[in-house]
Amino acid sequence: MSLPVALFWVAAAVCAVAQLLIVRSVFSPHPDATGGDALRRSGRLAETVWALLPALILALVLALTWRAVRADTARAPTGDLRAPHTTNHASLPS
């Protein structure tokens, strides 16, 4: 496993655990707040939306990042960290 792939999976796991804990806290029982049922329902809905929306955006960002990491590791030669050597053969004297 290459370093970029390993770093991606570590970062993705940390983000996933943190987001799961946030979503879990939204759906866990809360102590009764002062106010009516309508206020509690609207507050719960807003809290749910603001917990799930970042989770969906994070999933999209991680998917796009994974695509970029895979494309980059597929392009890079394994074990050779030097810049590619390019030679323009047309400019060489014959």
DOTOR-147234 format. One record per residue: residue number from 1; residue in one letter; y, z negated, x of N, C-alpha, C in turn. Coordinates in steps of 0.2 Angstrom, whole numbers, plus 5000, padded with zeros to 4 digits. Example, Ala and Ser with C-alpha at 12.3 -4.5 7.8 and 13.67 -1.06 7.14 Angstrom:
<nodes>
NODE kelum lose nnorth  nup neast canorth caup caeast cnorth  cup ceast
NODE     1    A   4972 4961  5066    4978 4961   5062   4984 4961  5066
NODE     2    S   4989 4965  5064    4995 4964   5068   5000 4961  5064
</nodes>
This chain:
<nodes>
NODE kelum lose nnorth  nup neast canorth caup caeast cnorth  cup ceast
NODE     1    M   4994 5000  5004    5000 5000   5000   5006 5000  5005
NODE     2    S   5011 5005  5003    5017 5005   5007   5022 4999  5005
NODE     3    L   5026 4998  5010    5031 4993   5009   5036 4994  5002
NODE     4    P   5038 5000  5001    5042 5001   4995   5038 5000  4989
NODE     5    V   5032 5002  4989    5028 5001   4983   5027 4993  4982
NODE     6    A   5025 4990  4987    5024 4983   4987   5030 4979  4984
NODE     7    L   5036 4981  4987    5042 4978   4985   5044 4979  4978
NODE     8    F   5042 4985  4976    5043 4987   4969   5039 4982  4964
NODE     9    W   5033 4982  4966    5028 4978   4961   5030 4970  4961
NODE    10    V   5032 4968  4967    5035 4961   4967   5041 4960  4963
NODE    11    A   5046 4964  4964    5052 4964   4960   5050 4965  4952
NODE    12    A   5046 4970  4951    5044 4971   4944   5041 4965  4941
NODE    13    A   5036 4961  4944    5033 4955   4942   5038 4950  4941
NODE    14    V   5042 4949  4945    5047 4943   4944   5052 4945  4938
NODE    15    C   5054 4951  4938    5058 4953   4932   5054 4952  4925
NODE    16    A   5048 4954  4925    5044 4953   4919   5043 4946  4917
NODE    17    V   5041 4942  4922    5040 4935   4921   5047 4931  4918
NODE    18    A   5052 4933  4921    5059 4930   4919   5060 4933  4912
NODE    19    Q   5059 4939  4910    5061 4942   4904   5056 4939  4898
NODE    20    L   5050 4938  4900    5045 4935   4896   5047 4928  4894
NODE    21    L   5049 4924  4899    5052 4917   4898   5058 4917  4893
NODE    22    I   5062 4922  4894    5068 4922   4890   5066 4924  4883
NODE    23    V   5062 4929  4882    5059 4930   4875   5056 4925  4872
NODE    24    R   5052 4921  4876    5048 4915   4873   5053 4910  4871
NODE    25    S   5058 4909  4874    5063 4904   4872   5066 4905  4866
NODE    26    V   5067 4912  4865    5070 4914   4858   5066 4913  4853
NODE    27    F   5059 4914  4853    5055 4913   4848   5052 4906  4847
NODE    28    S   5053 4902  4852    5051 4895   4851   5055 4891  4846
NODE    29    P   5052 4886  4843    5056 4882   4838   5062 4879  4841
NODE    30    H   5068 4879  4838    5074 4876   4840   5076 4870  4835
NODE    31    P   5079 4865  4838    5081 4860   4834   5086 4862  4828
NODE    32    D   5086 4859  4822    5090 4861   4817   5097 4860  4819
NODE    33    A   5101 4866  4818    5108 4866   4819   5112 4864  4813
NODE    34    T   5118 4862  4814    5121 4860   4808   5124 4867  4805
NODE    35    G   5124 4868  4799    5126 4874   4796   5121 4876  4790
NODE    36    G   5122 4881  4787    5118 4884   4782   5112 4888  4784
NODE    37    D   5108 4890  4779    5102 4894   4781   5105 4901  4783
NODE    38    A   5110 4904  4780    5112 4911   4782   5115 4911  4789
NODE    39    L   5118 4906  4791    5121 4905   4798   5115 4905  4803
NODE    40    R   5110 4901  4801    5105 4900   4806   5101 4907  4806
NODE    41    R   5100 4910  4801    5096 4917   4801   5100 4922  4805
NODE    42    S   5107 4923  4804    5111 4927   4807   5111 4926  4815
NODE    43    G   5112 4919  4816    5112 4917   4823   5105 4919  4827
NODE    44    R   5099 4918  4823    5093 4919   4826   5092 4927  4827
NODE    45    L   5094 4931  4822    5094 4938   4823   5098 4940  4829
NODE    46    A   5104 4938  4830    5108 4940   4835   5105 4938  4842
NODE    47    E   5102 4932  4842    5099 4930   4848   5093 4934  4850
NODE    48    T   5089 4936  4844    5083 4940   4846   5085 4947  4848
NODE    49    V   5090 4950  4845    5092 4956   4848   5095 4956  4855
NODE    50    W   5099 4951  4856    5101 4950   4863   5096 4948  4868
NODE    51    A   5090 4946  4866    5085 4945   4871   5080 4951  4871
NODE    52    L   5079 4955  4866    5075 4961   4866   5078 4967  4869
NODE    53    L   5085 4968  4868    5088 4973   4871   5088 4974  4878
NODE    54    P   5090 4968  4882    5089 4969   4889   5082 4970  4891
NODE    55    A   5077 4967  4888    5070 4968   4889   5068 4976  4889
NODE    56    L   5071 4979  4884    5069 4986   4883   5073 4990  4889
NODE    57    I   5079 4988  4890    5083 4992   4896   5080 4990  4902
NODE    58    L   5077 4984  4904    5074 4983   4910   5068 4987  4910
NODE    59    A   5064 4988  4905    5058 4992   4905   5060 4999  4907
NODE    60    L   5065 5002  4904    5067 5009   4906   5069 5009  4913
NODE    61    V   5073 5004  4916    5075 5004   4923   5069 5004  4927
NODE    62    L   5064 5000  4926    5058 4999   4930   5054 5005  4930
NODE    63    A   5054 5009  4924    5050 5015   4924   5053 5020  4928
NODE    64    L   5060 5021  4927    5063 5026   4931   5063 5024  4939
NODE    65    T   5063 5018  4941    5063 5016   4948   5056 5018  4950
NODE    66    W   5051 5016  4946    5044 5018   4949   5043 5025  4950
NODE    67    R   5046 5029  4945    5046 5037   4946   5049 5039  4953
NODE    68    A   5055 5036  4954    5058 5037   4961   5054 5035  4967
NODE    69    V   5051 5029  4966    5047 5026   4972   5041 5031  4973
NODE    70    R   5038 5033  4968    5032 5037   4969   5034 5044  4972
NODE    71    A   5039 5047  4969    5042 5053   4972   5044 5052  4979
NODE    72    D   5047 5047  4981    5049 5046   4988   5043 5045  4993
NODE    73    T   5038 5041  4990    5032 5039   4995   5028 5046  4995
NODE    74    A   5028 5050  4990    5024 5056   4990   5027 5061  4995
NODE    75    R   5033 5061  4996    5037 5066   5000   5037 5063  5007
NODE    76    A   5037 5057  5009    5037 5054   5015   5030 5055  5019
NODE    77    P   5030 5057  5025    5024 5057   5029   5022 5050  5030
NODE    78    T   5015 5049  5030    5013 5042   5031   5013 5041  5039
NODE    79    G   5016 5035  5041    5016 5033   5048   5021 5036  5052
NODE    80    D   5025 5041  5050    5030 5044   5054   5037 5042  5051
NODE    81    L   5040 5038  5054    5047 5036   5052   5053 5039  5055
NODE    82    R   5051 5044  5059    5056 5048   5062   5059 5053  5057
NODE    83    A   5065 5055  5059    5068 5061   5054   5064 5067  5056
NODE    84    P   5064 5071  5050    5060 5077   5051   5064 5082  5056
NODE    85    H   5060 5085  5060    5063 5090   5065   5063 5097  5062
NODE    86    T   5069 5100  5061    5069 5106   5059   5072 5111  5064
NODE    87    T   5069 5117  5064    5071 5122   5069   5072 5128  5065
NODE    88    N   5077 5131  5066    5079 5138   5063   5077 5143  5068
NODE    89    H   5071 5146  5066    5068 5151   5071   5072 5157  5071
NODE    90    A   5076 5159  5066    5080 5165   5066   5085 5165  5071
NODE    91    S   5088 5159  5073    5093 5158   5078   5090 5158  5085
NODE    92    L   5084 5158  5086    5081 5157   5093   5081 5164  5096
NODE    93    P   5083 5165  5103    5083 5171   5106   5076 5174  5107
NODE    94    S   5075 5180  5106    5068 5183   5107   5067 5185  5114
</nodes>
